[in-house]
Amino acid sequence: MKNHEEKRKKVLGNHNGGDRTGEDRTRGGGTGGGRTRRSSASGGDNGGRNTNRWGWYLGVGLVIVATVGIGLQNLKGGAGTGNAGALQGATTVKVAPVNYSNQRIEQTNVQVVVSGGKIRIPLDKIEQYKLVSFEYAGSNQSGKGAVPLLAYAAPSGKVVTAVRLCEPCSSTSFHIEGSNLVCNTCGTVWSLEGLEGLSGGCQKYPPAAMQTAQDGGDAVMSVNEVAAWKPRV
């Protein structure tokens, strides 16, 4: 009996030990698996964060590149025309207001003086003839040799200077009729005050306005601005 009881205890002991060992294995495996799953999930989160972070860096980099590019483009544009053609003291130059009702005034050629980087048009000639024409014969980028120019007194008395060219039809001849400037070749009409197109086929290409300033008894234009002018068509 005693031997039988000892054998029974040994069998039970082995059985319980096996159960505990299996349970421990199960728990250990479960815990390890959980940790592995959590680590995997954490790795996925970190991967998402890294992806978002790199996306943000890329976006900022593109913005910086675009900003620098725009700045360089603006600098190039300014150096090409705006700065080179700037007329120091450019302002609104005025003579006495003019009533052009029921009048047709043809352009009158006048002599101008080029000195000190300026083209000088006598204001008294503008007041007398209302619409005057002249040329700049110096070196320029127009591809047309001398640049044809004009100056006129708007109804308000404002003096407007511009390239004397209707570019689509190549006309250099204009007249004032009423409160408008009219091309003698194609008949296109622009307002005298702002050169806005009113009628005709060349409305989008009015004589290209130039900066104007007053120096004593002259209306002056910038030689650099005139020399840098190029036809639009």
Secondary structure, 3 states (H helix, E strand, C coil): CHHHHHHHHHHHHHHHHHHHHHHHHHHHHHHHHHHHHHHHHHHHHHHHHHHHHHHHHHHHHHHHHHHHHHHHHHHHHHHHHHHHHCCCCCCCCECCCCCCCCCEEECEECCCEEECCEEEEEHHHHHHHCEEEEEECCCCCCCCCCEEEEEEECCCCEEEEEECCECCCCECCEEEECCEEEECCCCCEEECCCCCEEECCCCCCCCCEECCEEECCEEEEEHHHHHHCCCCC
